[in-house]
């Protein structure tokens, strides 16, 4: 690109003389401090307007003053502020020379997003949950689970494992004698609320079992020691439990035996056992939007996408993050996979992957050198990911889009105290009247502190763009339908008038399936006839289990009859001796 030294063409406006460079530039340039590179590119493009502007870049024009474009002329036009006392070009001349293409480009320099100004705010002390002994177990779990009714927190307990279940409104100091859920014989490692019943929660423990609990509607008044069902199948501690997003009574568990088991809670059976797909410890498991696939991150540095019903690996990436620290992998609504991990130099990273090509990430960003594992929380309605590092005192949040660089940093919420765990409220539990788009429950050493994320809006009306229809509590499929191969997206509900929790389905049906040990004669006939009527759909495994239960019932009844006879004989002997 040649440097013009002669006069400007006629009618080109008043030139600005730069004797030190031998240049005459019709319009000087002011750069944005944070967008220098982009402005340089725009100036090169502007050379198509005439010989007086673009050549400044190739000649190495010195910038004498940096100022924000917000202080410049309206509409993204360049203004001048020369230290030599040169006056800016009259606005009339500038308007004539403006290129509409450049104006549009300048408007896109700052990415437009309705979530750019999301801010977080911790609630007041009287709205926190105080005097809670948060668990100290060495496991990278969130230690907290939340739904629109309750908050559950894993706590320190002597002689076994326990967790608190508190109604959301029960803030303030929690008495040490407050009832707990304490049926496990080892420390509780993970808990998860059922998305289709706000009173049902699953827990995994070091005692190698998974337990499913039903919480009374108004909370606990006595400690709960008897679960609805105990799921036994792991040979080592169970560190992950996750409910299916759309099918009722389908629960996934993963343990340190490198096995993933998918249970039908309605019958207490392990129907899928993936015990040969992982060669090392599983860090986390995530369902996709309709529950047809799962993705896992494990200690062997691999990210796997698995079809659990076909029991095959759909996609796999070795060394998704090269560091030795734990990784996390979650599904996004569009089917991509988002991961967090560490580089070889122990820098924390986040990455975005496409299942069709796992060789290279769509985006890879390095963040900092902290040691805490990044726990991702994803909102599919707004495509925002919140990253909470264990031991950090901040929450970073990013927006996922289809435009490069795909993962856009939004902001950071910072506080003074480090977090030991984090709970994330489902969308239906938020206050739509205050433009609340997320609510976290941050665990301190002795306290649980809610943190509210808000989009500032002046209007008090319902904001449709912030609250698209979201997943409701109704299950789209029954467990049997999903195991037979059916898929369904979540049933969506509108939050326009707020979410009002309805009457949850009671778990008596579950108890009849697996715990009812004294059926009447009519019930026995019904149980025997069920497989005959549904031979085409019931599996051989279910029939064998049913026969086994009936045999056990008959054996118990025979034993009771024999004991009754023995007791009556002993009573007769006692009567004779007493006479």
Secondary structure, DSSP 8 states (H G I E B T S, - for coil): -----S---TTS---EEEGGGTEEESS-----GGGHHHHHHHHHHGGGG-TTTTHHHHTT--------GGGS-GGG------TT------HHHHHHH--HHHHHHHHTSS---TTTT-EEEE--GGGSEES--B---S--S--EEE-SSEEEEEE--TTSEEEEEEETT--EE--TT---EEEESS-EEEEEE-TT-TTEEEEEETTSEEEEEE--TT--SS-B---SEEEE--SS-EEEEEE-SSBTTEEEEEETTS-EEEEETTTTEEEEEE-SS-SS-EEEEEE-TTSS-EEEEETTSEEEEEETTTTEEEEEEETSS-SSS--EEEE-TTS-EEEEEE-TTS-EEEEEEBTTB-SS-SEEEE-----S-EEEEEETTTTEEEEEETT-SEEEEEEE-SSTTSEEEEEEEE-SS--SEEEE--GGGS-GGGTEEEEEEEE-SSEEEEEEEE---S--S--TTT---EE-SS-SB-HHHHHTT------EE--TT---------THHHHHHHT-----HHHHHHHHHHHHHTTTTS-HHHHHHHHHHHHHHHHHHHHHHHHHHHHHHHHHHHHHHH-
